[in-house]
Amino acid sequence: MAKKKHPHNPPTEGFTRRGFLGSVGAGAAAVATGVSSRAEAVPEITEPEEMVQLALSINGRLHRLLVEPRWTLLFVLRERLGITGTKAGCERGECGSCTVLIDDRPQYACMTLALEAEGVEITTVEGLLDGEELGEVQQAFVEHDAFQCGYCTSGQVVSAEGLLRANPAPTSDEIRHGMSGNLCRCGAYQHIVNAVTHAGANRKIGGGS
Amino acid sequence: MTDKHAYHIDGAVPETPENDPNAGAWQETSVVGTRQARIDAYERVSGTAVFPHDVSLPEMLHGAILRCPHAHANVLEIDTTEAEKMPGVRAVITGKTAGADMPWYERGGRFYGRLFDDECRHEGEEVAAVAAETPLQAFDAIRAIKITYEKLPFVIDEAKALEPDAPAVQEGGNMVGEPRVRERGDLAAGFAEADVVVGRTYRTECQIHAPMEPHGSVARWDGNRLTVWDSTQGVFSVQGTLAKVFGLPMSNVRVIGHYMGGGFGAKLETGKYTVVAAIMAKMTARPVKIFLPREDCFTVTGNRPGNTMKIKIGAKSDGTLTAIEYDSLGSTGAYRYNAGTGALPAYLYQVANVHAIDTTVYTNAGKARPMRAPGVPQGAWSLEQAMDDLAAELEMDPLALRLKNIPTTLQTEQNPAFTSPHLRACLEKGAEAFGWAEAMELAPDEGHLKRGVGLAAGMWFYPGGPPSTVIVKLHADGSANLNMGASDIGTGTKTWAAMIVAEELGVPLAKIQVEHADTATTQYATSSGGSKTVPSDSPAVLAAAQAVKHQLLAFASEQLEAPVEDLELRELEIVSRSDAEKRVAVTEIEMLGRRGVIMGTGYRDPNPEDTVTFPFCAQFCEVEVNTRTGEIRILRFLGAHDSGRVLNRLTFDNQVFGGMAMGIGLGVTEERVLDRQTGKMVNANFHDYKIPTMLDVANDHASHPVDQPDNDFNSTGAKGLGEPATIPTAAAVGNAVANALGVRVTDAPLTPQKILEAIESKRKEA
């Protein structure tokens, strides 16, 4: 993920606190690329109340706002911007209710700091609508009843969209693996697999998006 | 007879006003019984549905609750000075705060604790709360509150709770009431008659509801009027509690729960967090939102108790059951509820001699709440595995053994008849669709991957009934509004209700708007729990639609100058049976045009007397066990459910598969782990507490409903489904695993470790 230098808070030499948090928040991919040892870091301390100016590109629209460095993307989406389609389920990277696309890849918004989401394209479930019309994954979820209470559904839909962008014709096994990071306590899993299979087939016929 | 209090629906059957006497049961249906996408699907997949957690009001504050970190402790001192000075803090409350000092956990007129109790009886008990400008400020502030605790001895083990020197969780000892006994016949005589007797001790672990939307509320006052948005299964239940707590008329308390992100029984009770939010909202004159962190939803908002169940079954050599002895122990946690599991072993099969005893104890752990068929999946885990043991001992097919002992009456001394005794149909239909006979013929696997098949049956003990009041309004343009108080907890309530209106009035689903789950704008309904929303509310919806139809026909009769008996409503047109020339579109009925609306009110008629109505079910599964790693893969699952008439086949199947997922959790993946040293839950998160993912459920699901309308029971002929769907699941997996391995693991969940230990013990025996 692209890390962006911040004009209001230029990074100090070496390893910054924000850089460290950013790497951790980015998840396994960042860890795999190797973050140098914690011991050599000289953390730049940012007070919790210190607000930082930020521009986030969400569903194709640029939002400029002030954030506390500790605010997650999930918090900013829901509590600051009122984009509440993205749900808070555990806020610790375990349930997938807050899944958003970051440059086409499904990511947990609760494990992504708002600061590290600058300079990338964020897509929430609302961003999959075409005006008032449902996107094809959303439509497939409707037709296959791929939800019950609907609380995990935004995350499921976004996760499915990410999966299909990477792999337009996933097998049933690929769907199960690709979406196993999205919990559904109502247990609508079979219908979700049906919906994603169907949406994938449609996308293939339609030439992909 | 059954656990009347399982869902806090107390008291006698209410008086019900009379419905339209001309209404009859459906002969054929064109909408009801089909597969219909939900009428609120758009909102749920687009992100536009506003769940309580999404509610954000002007000037709204965020609350957080400070919880006791110990399993048992006295609060000696609370120092809130520093917290009160923290940035953004607007209110700090404790049990000493005026208005917050109130009793809590009422059962049978007695209170077992306080809103903020000086004695904390389990980890996570509420000690203080804060409201601040942002959620993070609120959490910062509760961390700044200084509490001095006196740690007390605790007990978390159910058996140890009954030892004489065990720490007392509640005054008067650790027994919760008297043990519940279900008995009939002569047990000793029954066992004397038996040719074969089998028996074992089974165990299930404590399961957490874990709905995806955390528990929480938003509270706002306007003078002496309180409005609450709550993630609840029953807005009227919450309204009643809040009115009582704040001394308000019910009309001054509005509870709204249009969407809610799952409950499974955990969201039937009014939460302390709701009252705490309302108290702080009153103090600050600003709306307050409290949603619990996920960790708290594991420790304090309810669970299905763990149970130790000893079962012994006797049968004649032809498979006829002669006696069942059953002894279950479970814990309700620190506050009163019940952990009984004896209903299914006592009632599922025809057997003359039964003694089933349920003992419930207090322990220093979070309070149990009803969880999807309280007690019954545990009873199935023991009974249905014991039945397979018995079948093996008798060298009978497990299916044949069950078919030999099908009851047509409820197995109590009164022996009332079932209105729809379809356990046999479930077993036979399911077995045929699954290919049970063929599956039993398959040769055992040679390699390290062993396949096995298993089945289990079940019944559910809550039929539903009055009260329910529903209003249907037909507008002049032929569109309709359906007004009902029930919550749609994800089961598709709004959709089947609209389908009934569509069926009866011919209004297309797209022209029906449903208003529900709002105490200010809809009619009283009982909470959505107990699988009773369909059987309780669907007849009231039908009666309301029929009341509209009755008026329409009367208006048309005047307009067409034809007797009402000669008229029928077809697809929004009223037609004379005798004279095809006499017809009028509903939208052309003058009286409807002039009035603008026709309103029909429907009530739920009482259930028939002297009979009993319960849903039945059977589930079948195939598993593959890796004997090297101990892992289980669920290959396929099939449910054959008798829930009376199927209203919406699409959501019906979804419900069946969802119940299976939760049952796989109970049987294979889920377990609350309390640390023996500290009494604290060590896996209060989704990483360590494993609810099934898409990879843990079957690859292949099938649903084969019996679909026999029970017209003796109610006017729609529909019975409940949500809870039956999870009752036999874990036991079916247990039986399939035993079938695969040739050895039974009696303790759920079936972890790889337990599987490997069982394989090892079998190897040693051989």
Boltz contact constraints between the chains, C-beta under 6 A:
constraints:
  - contact:
      token1: [A, 84]
      token2: [B, 54]
      max_distance: 6.0
  - contact:
      token1: [A, 85]
      token2: [B, 47]
      max_distance: 6.0
  - contact:
      token1: [A, 89]
      token2: [B, 212]
      max_distance: 6.0
  - contact:
      token1: [A, 90]
      token2: [B, 294]
      max_distance: 6.0
  - contact:
      token1: [A, 90]
      token2: [B, 686]
      max_distance: 6.0
  - contact:
      token1: [A, 94]
      token2: [B, 686]
      max_distance: 6.0
  - contact:
      token1: [A, 94]
      token2: [B, 687]
      max_distance: 6.0
  - contact:
      token1: [A, 95]
      token2: [B, 686]
      max_distance: 6.0
  - contact:
      token1: [A, 97]
      token2: [B, 212]
      max_distance: 6.0
  - contact:
      token1: [A, 125]
      token2: [B, 47]
      max_distance: 6.0
  - contact:
      token1: [A, 126]
      token2: [B, 47]
      max_distance: 6.0
  - contact:
      token1: [A, 129]
      token2: [B, 46]
      max_distance: 6.0
  - contact:
      token1: [A, 138]
      token2: [B, 45]
      max_distance: 6.0
  - contact:
      token1: [A, 141]
      token2: [B, 45]
      max_distance: 6.0
  - contact:
      token1: [A, 142]
      token2: [B, 37]
      max_distance: 6.0
  - contact:
      token1: [A, 142]
      token2: [B, 41]
      max_distance: 6.0
  - contact:
      token1: [A, 142]
      token2: [B, 45]
      max_distance: 6.0
  - contact:
      token1: [A, 143]
      token2: [B, 37]
      max_distance: 6.0
  - contact:
      token1: [A, 145]
      token2: [B, 650]
      max_distance: 6.0
  - contact:
      token1: [A, 145]
      token2: [B, 651]
      max_distance: 6.0
  - contact:
      token1: [A, 145]
      token2: [B, 654]
      max_distance: 6.0
  - contact:
      token1: [A, 147]
      token2: [B, 44]
      max_distance: 6.0
  - contact:
      token1: [A, 148]
      token2: [B, 490]
      max_distance: 6.0
  - contact:
      token1: [A, 149]
      token2: [B, 261]
      max_distance: 6.0
  - contact:
      token1: [A, 149]
      token2: [B, 262]
      max_distance: 6.0
  - contact:
      token1: [A, 149]
      token2: [B, 490]
      max_distance: 6.0
  - contact:
      token1: [A, 150]
      token2: [B, 44]
      max_distance: 6.0
  - contact:
      token1: [A, 150]
      token2: [B, 49]
      max_distance: 6.0
  - contact:
      token1: [A, 151]
      token2: [B, 212]
      max_distance: 6.0
  - contact:
      token1: [A, 151]
      token2: [B, 213]
      max_distance: 6.0
  - contact:
      token1: [A, 151]
      token2: [B, 261]
      max_distance: 6.0
  - contact:
      token1: [A, 152]
      token2: [B, 212]
      max_distance: 6.0
  - contact:
      token1: [A, 153]
      token2: [B, 44]
      max_distance: 6.0
  - contact:
      token1: [A, 153]
      token2: [B, 45]
      max_distance: 6.0
  - contact:
      token1: [A, 154]
      token2: [B, 47]
      max_distance: 6.0
  - contact:
      token1: [A, 157]
      token2: [B, 45]
      max_distance: 6.0
  - contact:
      token1: [A, 176]
      token2: [B, 694]
      max_distance: 6.0
  - contact:
      token1: [A, 176]
      token2: [B, 695]
      max_distance: 6.0
  - contact:
      token1: [A, 179]
      token2: [B, 694]
      max_distance: 6.0
  - contact:
      token1: [A, 180]
      token2: [B, 693]
      max_distance: 6.0
  - contact:
      token1: [A, 180]
      token2: [B, 694]
      max_distance: 6.0
  - contact:
      token1: [A, 180]
      token2: [B, 695]
      max_distance: 6.0
  - contact:
      token1: [A, 183]
      token2: [B, 691]
      max_distance: 6.0
  - contact:
      token1: [A, 185]
      token2: [B, 210]
      max_distance: 6.0
  - contact:
      token1: [A, 185]
      token2: [B, 211]
      max_distance: 6.0
  - contact:
      token1: [A, 185]
      token2: [B, 212]
      max_distance: 6.0
  - contact:
      token1: [A, 185]
      token2: [B, 262]
      max_distance: 6.0
  - contact:
      token1: [A, 185]
      token2: [B, 691]
      max_distance: 6.0
  - contact:
      token1: [A, 186]
      token2: [B, 262]
      max_distance: 6.0
  - contact:
      token1: [A, 186]
      token2: [B, 490]
      max_distance: 6.0
  - contact:
      token1: [A, 186]
      token2: [B, 658]
      max_distance: 6.0
  - contact:
      token1: [A, 187]
      token2: [B, 658]
      max_distance: 6.0
  - contact:
      token1: [A, 187]
      token2: [B, 661]
      max_distance: 6.0
  - contact:
      token1: [A, 187]
      token2: [B, 662]
      max_distance: 6.0
  - contact:
      token1: [A, 188]
      token2: [B, 654]
      max_distance: 6.0
  - contact:
      token1: [A, 189]
      token2: [B, 694]
      max_distance: 6.0
  - contact:
      token1: [A, 189]
      token2: [B, 697]
      max_distance: 6.0
  - contact:
      token1: [A, 190]
      token2: [B, 657]
      max_distance: 6.0
  - contact:
      token1: [A, 190]
      token2: [B, 701]
      max_distance: 6.0
  - contact:
      token1: [A, 191]
      token2: [B, 654]
      max_distance: 6.0
